[in-house]
Amino acid sequence: MQNPLLERAIEICKQKKIRFTPIRQRVFLLMAEQKGAVSAYDLLELLKKHDANAKPPTIYRALDFLLENHFIHRIESLNAYLMCSHFGCEHPMQLLICDSCHKIIGLTDPVIDDAFSEQAKQSGFQITNKVLEAHGICYNCLYN
């Protein structure tokens, strides 16, 4: 039985008429198994369990594909990647990152997105990548 997330991703790729190669599918599944953010090199080590010949360009090409098609998000400040829970479509993304336990809370608030976009527009700025990241301490770390 195939993974329902993978089935959905395959269908999205068919609709978009883009190639979802076996290596891209494997990296997608590895991302889906992660409980939070993961670095490219950690993913590469996981991929090597399935393909001993995998090299850094292999993982980066697959990650670029997954990013381009909105299956994952890149967390710039952590140099890591996060599976998108609304994958397959472009949407606003705001990340709350706990500096203590590294938990990541993903928000998709269109009000925040619209306000940010409007401020950028008023400043004569064209946004090309819009993932807002805020670092702090989560509730559990703050009160436990």
HELIX and SHEET records of a PDB file:
HELIX    1   1 PRO A    4  LYS A   16  1                                  13    
HELIX    2   2 PRO A   22  GLU A   33  1                                  12    
HELIX    3   3 ALA A   40  LYS A   48  1                                   9    
HELIX    4   4 PRO A   56  GLU A   68  1                                  13    
HELIX    5   5 GLU A   76  LEU A   78  5                                   3    
HELIX    6   6 PRO A  110  GLN A  122  1                                  13    
HELIX    7   7 TYR A  139  TYR A  143  1                                   5    
SHEET    1   A 2 ILE A  72  ILE A  75  0                                        
SHEET    2   A 2 ALA A  80  MET A  83 -1                                        
SHEET    1   B 3 ILE A 104  LEU A 107  0                                        
SHEET    2   B 3 MET A  93  CYS A  98 -1                                        
SHEET    3   B 3 VAL A 131  GLY A 136  1                                        
END                                                                             
